[in-house]
């Protein structure tokens, strides 16, 4: 028996680290870059009122591993707190609520640093906390809140460009409102995979054309195996050329032409008794999605047309890259190629070759954009990885808070009132078989009326609503919402606050990681009908 002697030590295989094991599921959502952003975040919670919804929000930020949080809350724990806050127990009675909640939250994830203020019973000095602490990444505050305290927070947020998140939970109702510092761009929006493919079938580059022509120059002479394994990209490029020759050089853009072209392509499939022509079916399915007149997505149009008023914001890497990508589009009539190739029936070697052609084109486009960025004043220090990410996601970049001006509440009221009337009409016409959701605007207006006075009566809440939106006077749904908020008396229900805290934390993670698309402005939750509504208010 021949003895085999190993001449080289095999490499040591390293499994995932403890951190990767711990955060495995969330790393699949926002990757290592998102996790790094979370772990560098410094969050301030200014807690007040019943204090439950703010702590529930922090719970959902501590679990995924934010870097540090601070609770500013001078309330002393009483018996009522124990009934609504799961991060308090009987040993906390008579002690600072901020300290007790901080210590119990840290038990969820010891890697997260927590702090609290005040350190002893007494008045909370918010100004001192803001002045002596490292700059906060984001500030959360809960209602009710004193007007002067809110002014201090808003001044700090304006100075440091810090996002503010206001949360209000009372009884069965809640809302949260996100205030972002100017225009907030999101590059990594995580669009649906089906929408990200950009095959450039109507605008192929020379290398792709040469590859397709080489594979299809004797298409009728190919054996059944080769014919049944032509990538659908190659099939469509070949028959698009035949279509143009018989249609005065025009592409099949209209619905009628696409239907005819689909039948034309399917008609070229062979009737092999053993099957194997799924690639032609894939080609037919891909026609509607990939053969269309080139046009910019609405979000990209908004991006290119946006006027940046803040000089500091204008000098950011994001806007330098945007300027370069806009110049690329104006020069080539298309955005940089993302480079991703969807799965399709093909021989492995052919697919890999086709994939490399797309990746190389994407690399060249990205390099062109990078060189344009370098030529822009201040662009020399832009990270090439940022340019690469932007080019891959250019079609789906989203601007949040692009128009920071306040909306007209009267116009919103009229629109929501009309929707409610349509919902009532539908209910009557169908004898209750079909119903449309009712507006949550009145819930927001009622809660907003108690943001500084949680014990306001129903009449006081209605008076505040009518002073804000005069047209709401006498509205029955406004009366119902006002009575429900007054009945709550500023008290929180744990299940409503826990659910709201989860939603708020989700949006905060989007803001911190700059991934996915956060809600714009205000989200209102009706715990009675179990319905959310997002409004720009």
FENTACOR-V470837 format. One record per run of one state. SS is the DSSP state (a for helix, b for strand, c for the rest). FROM is the first residue (numbers start at 1). TO is the last residue. If there is no record, write none. Layout:
# FENTACOR-V470837
ss->{SS/SS}
from->{FROM/FROM}
to->{TO/TO}
This chain:
# FENTACOR-V470837
ss->{c/a/c/a/c/b/c/a/c/b/c/b/c/a/c/a/c/b/a/c/b/c/a/c/b/c/a/c/b/c/b/c/b/c/b/c/a/c/a/c/a/c/a/c/a/c/a/c/a/c/a/c/a/c/a/c/a/c/a/c/b/c/a/c/a/c/a/c/a/c/a/c/b/c/a/c/b/c/b/c/b/c}
from->{1/18/23/24/40/42/47/52/63/68/73/76/77/79/85/90/93/96/97/107/113/118/126/133/138/143/147/161/163/172/173/180/184/187/188/189/193/197/206/217/219/222/224/228/232/247/255/267/278/291/298/306/311/315/317/333/348/376/384/397/398/401/409/430/441/449/458/469/470/473/476/489/492/493/494/514/515/516/522/527/531/536}
to->{17/22/23/39/41/46/51/62/67/72/75/76/78/84/89/92/95/96/106/112/117/125/132/137/142/146/160/162/171/172/179/183/186/187/188/192/196/205/216/218/221/223/227/231/246/254/266/277/290/297/305/310/314/316/332/347/375/383/396/397/400/408/429/440/448/457/468/469/472/475/488/491/492/493/513/514/515/521/526/530/535/537}
